[in-house]
Amino acid sequence: MTQTTGDSHGELGIASLLSASYHSLIHRIVSELNSAGFTRLSGNQLHLISRIPEEAISVEDLSEKVGIPSQLVSNLVSTAVSSGYLRDEDGMVELTDRGEEAMRIVGEAQRKMEKEWEASIGVSDYAELRSQLIRLFEVTGGAHSDS
C-alpha cells in the first residue's frame, strides 16, 4: 500500500482509498453484527457467506466464485458451520436461518453506510462516484461479481 507523509490524502493512490473505504465498511458491518448478537464472523467469513447463492453450492464452485483457494474456503466454511451460519450437507453449502438473518443485517448496514457517504459528499458527487466505480468494475472484468 502507498505510504504517505503529512496529512494530505492527495498522495494516496486510488487502490489505497478503495481499500480503506472497504475496510471501514467491513469494520462497521462486523460491529453491527456483533451488536445484534451475531458473533464469530470475520471479514473473510463475511466475504465468503455473502457470496452463497439461494441454492446450495459446492466448496469448489464457491472457491471459484470468490477467487480464493479451495482449502481456505473449506476452512472458512467449517468455521461458519460450527458457528451456525452455514450448513454443509454432502459437500453442498447453504446459509442457515441464522446466516440469512446475518446477511439481512449486512445488507442494512451497507445501505446505511452508503446513505451516509451520499449525505457526506452530496447526491450529485455520490452518483458520479458510483458511475465511475461501475466503469472501473467493468473494465477490470467485474472479478468475482456474481453475488
N, C-alpha and C positions, 0 to 999 in steps of 0.2 A: 504494500500500500504506500501511497505517496506520503511522505512526511512533510510537515510544514514548519515554517518558522514564523514567529509573530502570531498575530491573531486574525490574519486575513484568510477568508475562505476562498479567495480568488486563486490561491495556489493549489487547492485541492483539485485532483482530476475528477472527471465525471464518474468513473468507476468507484472512487472513494466516497463520493457524495451519495451515489446509489446504495452502496454497501452500508454506509452509516444510517441512511434512512430505513433500509430493510431491517437492520439490527435493532433500531429503535422500535420499529413496528413489532418485531418478534418479542422484544422485551415487554412491550405493553400487552401483547396478547397473552404471554405466559403469566404476567401479573394478574390480568383479568380472569384467566382460567383458575389460577390459584385462589383468588378471592371467592370464586364460585364453587370451590371445593374440588376442582379438577387438578390434582397434583401429579407429580412424577411425569410430567410431559416436558421434554426438552425441545429446543428449536428444531433439532434434527428429526425428532419424532413427529412434530407438527408438520414439517415439510413432507414427511412420508405419508401420514394419515390423511392429510388434506388432499392427497392425490388418489385416494382409494375411490373407485367409481361405485355407483349404486350396486352393480353386480359384483360378485366375488372376483378376485384377481389372483393369479399365481404370483409367488415371490419373484420368479424370473421376469414376468411381464411388468411387475411393479418396479423392479430394479431397472429395467429398460426405460420405463416411463419417467422415473425420477433421475435417471442418469448417474446412479451410484452402484457400486459393486454388489452382487447378489449376497455375498457374505455379510456385508454391513446391513443391507436391507433385512436379511434373516435375523440378525441380532436385534435390530430396532423393532421388528415385528414381534419377536419373542418378548421383549420388554413391554411393548404395548399390550400384548396379550395378557401378560401377568398383571398389568395394571388395570385390565378390564376395558381397554379402549378398542381392541381388535379381537376377532375370533379367527382362529386358523383351523380349518377342517380339511384334512387331506391335502394340505399344501395350497388351499384356496383361502385367501384372506378377505375379510369384510369387517366393516365397522359394527360394533355392538351398539345397543341403545345409548350407553354411556359415551361411546365415541361419536355418535351422531349428535348428541347434546353438546359435546365439547366443540364440534365443528360449527354448530349453530352459534355458540359464543364467539368463536374465532371470526365468523362472518360479521357478527355485530360489531366486534372490536375493530375489524378492518374498516367497515363503513364509518364508524365513529371517528377513527383517526383520519380517514380521507376527508371527512367533512371539516375536521379541524384544520387540515392542510389547506383546504379550499378557502376557509374563512381567513386563514393567516396570509395567504398570498393573493387572494381575490379570485372571483369566479372566472374572469377572463384569462388571467395568467395560469390558473389551475387547468382550465380547458386546453390552453396552448401546451402546457407541460404534458398533459395526458396525451395529446395528439402527437407530440414529438417522441414521447416514450413508446407509443404504439408503432411509430415509424421505425424506431431503433429496434424494437422487438421483432418487427417483420424482417428487417434487413439482416438481423442476426439469426434468422431461421426460427424464431419462436421456440427455442430449445425447451423441450420437456414441458410443453404448454397445455397438454390436453387434460387439464384438471377440470 
